[in-house]
Amino acid sequence: MDIIETEAPIDLQKPELYLNRELSLLEFNKRVLAQAKDEKVPLLERLNYLCISCSNLDEFFEVRVASVIQMASIDPKAVGPDGLTPSEQLELIAVHAHQLVEEQYKVLNEILIPKLAKENIRFIRRKEWTESQHKWLEAFFNDELLPILTPVGLDSAHPFPRILNKSLNFIISLTGKDAFGRNSGRAILQAPRALPRIIQLPVDETSSNGGASFVFLSSIIHAFVDQLFNGMNVKGCYQFRVTRNSDFFVDDDAIDDLLLAVEGELAMRNYGDEVRLEIDANCPDETVSFLLDRFEMTRDRLFLVDGPVNLNRIQEINDLIGRPDLKFPPYKPLVPQQLERTKDIFAAIRRHDILLHHPFESFSPVVEFIRQAAVSPEVLAIKQTLYRTGTDSPIVSALIKAARAGKVVTVVIELRARFDEKANIGLAAKLQEAAVHVVYGVVGYKTHAKMCLVLRREGKQLRNYVHLGTGNYHPKTAQIYTDYGLFSCDKELGEDVRRVFAQLTSLGKVTKLNKLLQSPFTLHSGLMEKIEREIRHAKNGKPAKIIFQVNAVVEEQCIKALYRASQAGVEVKLIVRGVCCLRPGVLGVSENIEVRSIIGRFLEHARVYAFENDGNKEVYASSADLMNRNMFRRVEVFFPIENKKLQARVLHNLDLYLTDNSQAWILQSDGSYQHLKQTDAEESIQVQSLLMHEAQ
């Protein structure tokens, strides 16, 4: 009897099959920074991309690096799917983050500042000030800065002050004695956050070529800091900035009042543990060592920078300069024709489902939907989730108006929406004052789903109208984030949304839903089953294909399922804006998986899940990414787009994303990304530009 050798199955848990989450996030920031170097992007937009990359890096340290540092102290031997310990991750993060920061300042100093100067937009350094400019800036210092700046001399009575998270500070070396005979040798100066970080010189102080001239606030303080220390000699003045752990912990088991718990943690956010120290590159090593000791930090988290320590604040000049030729052309999204033709949005929804694609199409119908619900006498109740809304939200105004008109208005507010906690606490108070029934979601599970339900009496029946979205109810971000929103009065879908709201407000048990998948209950298992179905189709020789458009791919079980799909011959296309821990192109595992990232004018934010299903195509949308938190620690909904025309439209859009050869980056198996550029023979395809054109 012959022995037939069979190849052992590949272990899909091998660490080498998984990319590190933190390094993948740094790769995303590299792609953002690459936009600042792209000659095809308008110049002021390039500066904006530089600022965004810096802002992203701030949050990366505040949240992601902070969590790795905590894990290193709590469980130093813990490893993730990639097999790296916390210490190993921190070592790699330090290498890549330092390279990124070095590139950021190189882009600023060697590319953008010279190019802006050619456009008569100048950043004037101290050594370049004219005598007239020096006088104007000295007067500005004396009139605007001197009265509010408060240096602190370091001695036994004045210990090293508490430094606010991400604030601009200066360490000053001094000689001589003050009025009381003290000679500490050092002082700390904190720049109030209310101060602008760049100062525009008046027109008569710019060069004869016109244009606009700016001076960094740090340069002004450096130049005139000696006026704060009468009779003493300033030997040196160096800016620095500390980034702190800004993620906070709320003990779900010990919460009696979630609002009070969040308020208590917010008070500590500005003084969390130090995770990064940025210092002027000209600072003497002795002073650098002094600051490192004070903050108990090692040099791997030290960044010596050649320029302002808060680069993202340069973004302010976009509002100060009226140069439309250096910005993206204005784009005004239109309202779809089916909504333009009727004043009654409910009548339009009754005719058929309506799908909006923002920002290519206007967000105003969403506002109008809630506004009409607020004033319609047929509407009995409105239920809505709010995660981020922005200031002076017209949606909030409409909800308040509805409550004051006697309608039953219920709003589920997520108090723990990161960096919007304070705003949401204020929002909750504002709504409660108007007699809106406010619920803070579920302890232990962030309510991230984007849902609005309007209950309307029509004749002898009650009808549910719903809006389900992939993005927040935030009119401003809807102008710059790509998202989908679905209007429907489908009976089963409306009943599903009603049941989810009942679950959030009444603490009822899990109920079976007709069409929605919901985390933390059925979303993950339902998604896995749909992937397994594609695997079965492929093995049976039937059409099988998966296209996911998401912000992140992290959850290990989903990655394994996609690996199995690739092994079975399923074509897998992933459009992933940011983090991707799946490693494509591995022989025998993921050679049928392509991962691409689109970086363009708008921030890709939509989540779409499409399945070939043997020709019976299914398309879902959601606010959930392929992440553990979305699957198991958040309340999310996964909703179907069933109307065939709308489904075809979404699939068409996905095809455009998959053919983009200008804004697309392809993930390589080593974790790096390669910018996909068209050849001379190819026509340039920019998906966001095409979608803007089609929407018009």
N, C-alpha and C positions, 0 to 999 in steps of 0.2 A: 504494500500500500504506500503510494507516494505521499510525502508530507508537503502540503502547500503552505508556503510562507506568506503570511499576510502582514502588511505594514501596520505597525502599532499606531493607534489614533494619536493625534497631536494633543498634548495637554494644553487646553485653552486657558489655564490659570498661570502659565509660565510668566514670570515678571517681564521678560523681554518682549511680550506681546502688548504691553501697556506703556503709554507715554505718561510722564509725570504731569500732573495737573498744573502745578505752579509754573513749571518751565513752559508749558503750553500757553499759559496766560501771558507770560513774558513774550512769547512768539507773537501773540496777537498785538501787543504794544509795539513790537518791531514793525508789523504791517501798517499800523496806524502812523508810525513815524516815517515810514517809507513814503507816505502821501505828502509829507512835508518836503520831500526831495524830488517829487514828481513835477517835471517842467510843464506838464499838461494841466496841472491844477493852478487856478488863479493864486497870485502871490499871497494875498491876505488870508486866503483859505489854507494855504500851506502853513502859515504861521499858526492858524487855528488848530491844525492837526498836531503841530508840535506841542501846543498847550494841552490838547486832549491827551496826548501820550503821557505828559507829565502828571495830569490829574488822575489818569488811570493808574499810574505808578504809585501815586499817593495812596489810593484806595487799596492797591495790591499790598502795600506794606501795612496799612492800618488793619486790614482784615485777614488776608491770606498768610502773609509772613508772620503776623502776630499769632495766628492759630498754630503754625508750625513750631514757633518758639515755645508756646505753651505745651504742645505735645512733647517737645524735647525734654521738658522738665517733668512732665507727668508720667510719660511712658517712653523713655528714650529708645527702647528696642522695638517699638511699634513699627510695622511696615504696611504700606498700602499695596494695591495690586502691582505696582511697578517694582516692589521689593526694596525701596529706599527707606532708610530710617530718617527720622526728623533731622538729625545732624547732617546726614549726607545730602538731604534736600537743601538745607541752609547753605551748605558749601557751594552747591551748584547754583542756587539762587544768587548768591553773592557774586559769582563770576559773571553770570549773564546780566544781572542788574547793573553792575558796574560798567559793563560794555555798553549797555543801553543808555545809561546816563552820559557816558563819554560821548556817544554818538549824538545825543540830544543837544549838548552844548556845542558840538562841532557844527551841527546843522544850523544852530542859531548864529554863531559867531562867523562861520566861514561861508555860509550860503545865504541865509535869509537877511541878516543885517546888511550885507553889501548890496543885495538885490533891492531891498527896500530903499536904501540910500540912492540908488539909481532912479527910483521913482519919487525922489524928494521926500521920503519918509525916513527920518533919521533918529537914531538913538545916540545921543551925544554923551560921550564919556567925559569925566572931570578934566582930564588933561586937554580936551578939545574945546572947553568953554571959552567964549570970547569974554572980554572984560565986561561988556554990557550984560551978557547972559549971567555972568558970575554975580553981578550986583542984583539982578532980578531974582535969582535963586536964593541969594542971601536974605533978601527982603521976604521972600516966600517962607524961608526957614524961620525967620524971626516972628513973622505974623501968624503963620499957620501951624508950624510944628513945635517951636520952642515952648509955647504955653501948655501943650498937652503931653510933651515927652517927660518921662520921669525916670532918670537913671538911678540905679541902686548900687552904691558902693559896697563892696564885699568886705565885711568884717564880722566880728563876733556878734554885734548887734543887728547886722544886716546879712543874714545868711543867704546863700544862693537861692534866688526866687523860684517859685513854681513856674515852669515854662509851659504856656498853652500849646496844645497840639497844632502843628503846622503854622505857628505864628512866626513873624519876622523878628529876629532878635540880633543884638550886637554885643560882642564882648570887647571891652575897651581896656587897653593897657595904659596905666597912668604912672607918672612920677610927680613928686611934690606932695605937700600936705594940704588938706582941706581947711576950712574955717575953724575946725575943732582940733586941728593938729593930727588928724588921722592920715595914715598912708597905707592903704590896703594894697595898692598896686593894680587893682582890677575893679571894673564896674560892669554891670549888665544893663542894657537898654532894650526895652520891649516896645516895638512899634505897634500902636493900636490898630486893630483890624479895620476900623472904619476908614483909615487913611488909604487913598489910592496908592498903588505900587508903582505907577508911572505917572509923571507929571508932564502935561503938554505946555510947552513954552508959548507965550502969546505971539501973534503973527509978527509983530515988530521986532521980536527977538530971534526969529528964524533967519536963515541965510537969505541972501538976495535972490536965490532961485525959487523962493516960495516954498510950498509944500507944508509939511508938519514936522516939528521937532519935539522929541521926548527925552526926558531924563528919568532914570530910575530913582525911586525914592531912596534906595540904599545909597546911591551916589551923593544925594543931597545931604543925607545924615553924615556920611563919611566926611564930606567937605567941611561941615560946620559943627561937628560934634564937640569941638573944643569949647564952644560957647556954653555948653552945659556944665563945664568944669572950670569955673572961674579961679584963676591963680594956679591951676595945675597944668601939667604938660601931658598931652595925649600922644603916646608913643605909637599906638596902633589901634585900629577899629576894624573889626571883622564880623561880617554877618554870619548867622547860623540859624538853623531851623531843626526842630525835633519833630519826628513823626511818632505818634503813640498808637497803642492798641485801641481801636475805636469800636471794636465789636463788643457788645455787652452780653452778659449772661443773666438770664432771669430764671430762677429756680422754679420750674413748673410745679414741683411737688409742694412748694411752700408759699404759693401765691394765694392770697385772699382777695386782693384787688389788683388786677393786671395794670390798670391805669397808674396806680401809685407805684407799683413795682418798676414800670418803665420810666416814670418821672424820676425815681430815685437813681436809676442807672444812668440816665441822661446827664445828671449833674456831675457824674464822674468821667464822662467821655473825654473831656479835654485834658484829663490828667491820668490817663491809662499808662501802662508800662511803655517805656521807650523801646522803639523797634528800629529807628533809623536816625542818623545824625548827619546833616548836611552843613558844611562849613566852607567859607570862602577859601579857594585854593591858595591864596597868598598868606593865609594865617600861619604864624610860626608853629613849629612842631610842639614846642613847649605849651603853647596855648591850646593846641589841638588835644594834647594829652590831658591837660587840665579838664577840658570839657568831657572827654571820654570817661575820665574818672568820676566826674560829677554825675554823669548819667549811667554809670556802671555799664558801659558798652564796649564791645570789642571792635577792633579795626575793620573787621569784615562787614560791619554795618555802618562804616564811616564813608561818606561821599564828599570828596573835595571837588568843588565845582568852579568853573571859570565863567562866572556871571551871576545874576541874581539867583538866590536859593529857592525862589518861588516862581519858576518859569510860567506856570499856568496863569498867573495874574497878568501876563502880557496880553492876554486875550482882550483886556479892556480896550485896546486901541481900535478894535474892530468897530466899536460903537462911536469912536471919536473921529474916525476918518471917513469922509464921504467920497470914497473912490469905488463906485460900482464896477469900474473896469478891472479892478483887482479882486473882485468877489464873484461867486457863482451868479449867473443871471437870475433875476427874480423868477420865482415859480409860484403861481397861484393855482392851487388845485380847484377843480370844478366839482359841482354837485352832479351826480349821474342823472341822465335825462329822465329816467322813470320817476325820480323824486322831484325834478324841476317841473314836471308837467302837472303835478298835483300839490295842493296846499295841505292836504290831509295825509300825513305820513302813514297813519294806520290803514287807510284805504289802499295805499301803495303796497304795504306789506301783505294785506289780504290777497292781493292779486297773485303775488309769488314772493318767495324769499329774495332778499336783496343782500348782495355782498359788496362791502366797501374795502378798497385797498388803499390804505394811507401810507405816505402822504401824497400819493399820486392822485387820489380822490379826496375830497374835502371831508374833514371830521365834523363839519357843521350839521349834517343830518343826525348824528348821534346826540348832539346838544338839542337839536330841534325835536327829536323823539321824546326826550325827557321834558322839554319845555311844553310841548303840546299835551303830554300826559298830565303836567301840573295844572293846566287850565281847562282841560276837557271835563265837562260835567259827567261824562260817561265813565271816567276813570275812577275806580274805587281805591286802588292801592298801588304803591310803587315800592319795589324792593331792589336794592342795589348794593354791590360791593365797591368799596373804594380803597385802593392801595396807595396810589399817588395821584394827586389832583392838581397841584399847582396853586398859586395864590389867586384870589379873586375868580374862582372857577364859576363859569356860567352854569355848570351842571349842579354845583352846590346851591347856587342861587335858585335854580328851578326846583330843587328838592325842598328847600325852605318855603318857597311859594306854595308848593303843593301841600305841605303840612299845615300851613296857615289857612289854606282853603278848606281844610277839614278832611283831606285824604289821609289814609293810613300809609305813612312813609316809614320804611325800615331800611336802615343803612348799616352794613357790616363794614366796620373800619378796622384795618390792620394797623394796630399801634406800633408794631415792630418792623414796619417797612424801613429798611436800613437807610439812615441819614434823613429820613422824613418823619421820624418819631415825634419830634417836637411839633412839627406842622400838623400832624394827624391828631395829636392831643388837643391842639387849638381848634381843629376842625370838629372834633367830637363835641367839644363844649358849645361851639357855635350852632351845631345842628340840634343839640339837646335843648338849647334855649328856645328853638322854634318848634318844640314838641315833636321832633323826629325821634323815633325809637332807634336808639343807637346800640349796636352790639359790637363787642370787641373781638369777635371771632372766637376761636377755640384755643384754650391754653395748650401749648405744646405743638400747635399746628398753625403756621401762618396761613391766612386766607389770601391766596394769590389769584384765585379765579376772577375773571372779569365778566360779570353778569349783571344784567338789569332785567327785571320782570315788571310788566305793567298789566294789571288786572282791569279789564274794561267790560262794562255791561253793554251788550248789544242786543236790543230787543228783549227776548226772554232768556238769553243765554249769557254766560260769562266767558270771556275769551282772554287767554294769556298771550301777550306779545312779549317777545324776548329780544334782547341784544346780547350776543356773546362775542367776545373779542380775544385777541392775542396780546393786546397792549392795554395800558392804563387809560382811565377816563381823564385824560390830561390834554386839553386842547393844544398846549404849546409843544409838548413832546410829540404829539401826533403830526406836527409839521416837519419833524426831522427823523422820526423812527418809522420804519416800515412795519405795518401791522395789518391784519385782516379783522373785519367786524361783520358779523352776520345778523340781519334782522329776519325774524320768522314768527309766524303765529301757528306753526305746526302744533297740533294738540299734544302729541306725545312728548315733543321737545319742551313745550311749555310746562307740562306736568312734571317733567324731570327737573327743570330749574326750580319750580315751586318746592319740590321735595328737598332739594339741596338747601334752599333757604330755610325751610322748616328745620332741617337738621342743624344748621348753624345757629338758629335762634332758640330752638326748644330743647336741644340736647337729646333728640330722639334717636332711636336705633337706626342702623343702616337699612335703607329700603332699596328694593330692586329698582333700577332705572331702565327706561325703555331704550334710549338711544345714547345717552351720555355715558362715558366712562369717568369715574371720579377717583382722585387720590384723596386719602391714602388707602382706599378700599379696592377699587376694580381697575384703576388705570394701568398700573404696572402689569398685572396678570393679563388684562385684555390686550395690551400692546404686545406682550410676549406671544400670546396666542396668534395674533395676526402675523407676526414674523414667522412663527412655526408653520402657519398655513402656507406662506410663500415657499417655505422649505419643502413642504409636502408637494406643492404644485411643481416645483422644479424637479424633484426626484421622479415625478410621474410624467415628465416631459411636457408639462403645461406652462403657459406664459407666467413668468414670475419676475417681479421687479419691485424694489423698494426705493422710494425717494423721501428723505427726511430733510426738512429745512428747519434748523434749530440754532440756538445760541451756544449750546454746549453739549458735548457727549462725554459723560463721566461714569454713569452707573454701570457697574461691572457686569451684571446679569444681562443687560441689554446689549453690551458690547459682545459678550460671548454669543448671544443669539445672532447677532449680525455676522460674527465669524462663522457660525454654523451655516448661516444662509449663504455666505460666500463659498464655503466648502461644497454646498449642495448645488452651486451654479446659479444662484440668484444674483442678478445684477443689482448692486447696492450703490446708490448715489447719495452722498451726504453733503449738504450745504451747511456748513457750520461756521458761524461768525467768529466765535472765540475759542474756548477751550475744547480740545479733542484729545481724549486719552486713548482712543482706538488707533492702532498702528496699521495703516494700509500697506498694501504691496508686499506682504509677507507670503512667500511661496507656501502653498498648501493650506493657508489660513485666510488671507485677506486680499488675494490678488484680484478678486472681483469687486473690490470696494474702492471707490474714488471719494476723496474728501477734498472739498474746495471751500474757500472762504472768499466772500465778496466784501471789499472795502471801497466805499464810494462816498458820494455826497451825503447820503442818508445812512443812519445807523440801522443795520439789518436786525430786526427784532421779532419778526413773525415766526411762529412755529407751525409747520405744516407736515402732516404725515400721510404719504400716498402709497397705496398698495395696488399692484396689478391685478391680483386675485383672479387669475385665469380669465382675464378679459372683463370681469365684473368689477371694474375699478372702484376703490374706496378712497375717499379723501377726508381727512380729519384736520381740524385746527385746534390749537390749545394755547394757553399761556405757560404750559409745562415744557421744560427741557428734559433731556435724558440725563437727569441728575438725581442722586439719592434724595436730596431735599424735596424735589418736585414730586417724586414718586411716593415718598413715605412720610415726609414731615410737613407737607403743605396740603391745603385744600385746593385742588385744581379740577377743572373739567376739560374733557376731551370731546369736542362736538363734531358731528358729521356735517359735511357739505353735500347734500343729497340731490339738489337740483342739478340736472345734467349740464345745463348751460354754465352754471356757476362752477361746477366741478371741472368742466373742460377749460374754463378760464384760468383756474388755479393751476391745472396741469400745464397749460400753455405758458404761464408765468414761470413755473419750475423749469420748463424746457429752455426758456430764455436765460435763466440763471446758469443752466448747465452748458450753454453755448457761449457765455461771456468770455471774451479773450482779451479784455482790457483791464478789468477791475478784479479779476479772479486770481487767487493764489491756490496752488495745489500742494497739499500736504504730502511730504516725502516720508519714506519709511523710517528715516532717522529723526523725525520730529521737526525738521525744518520745513519752510514753505518756499515754493518757487513761484515767482510772479509769472503768470501766463500772458505772454505778449504775442500779438498777431504777427504773422510773417508779412513780408511785403505783398505777397499775393492774396492775403486774406483781407476781408472787409472787417473793420473794427466794430466789435459788438460790445456795447456798454449796456448792461441790463437795466440799470436805473434810468438811463437816458431814454431807452426804448419804452419803458413803462410810463415815463412822463409823457412821451410823445403819444402813446396809445390812449392814455387817459384823456388827453386833450381832443 
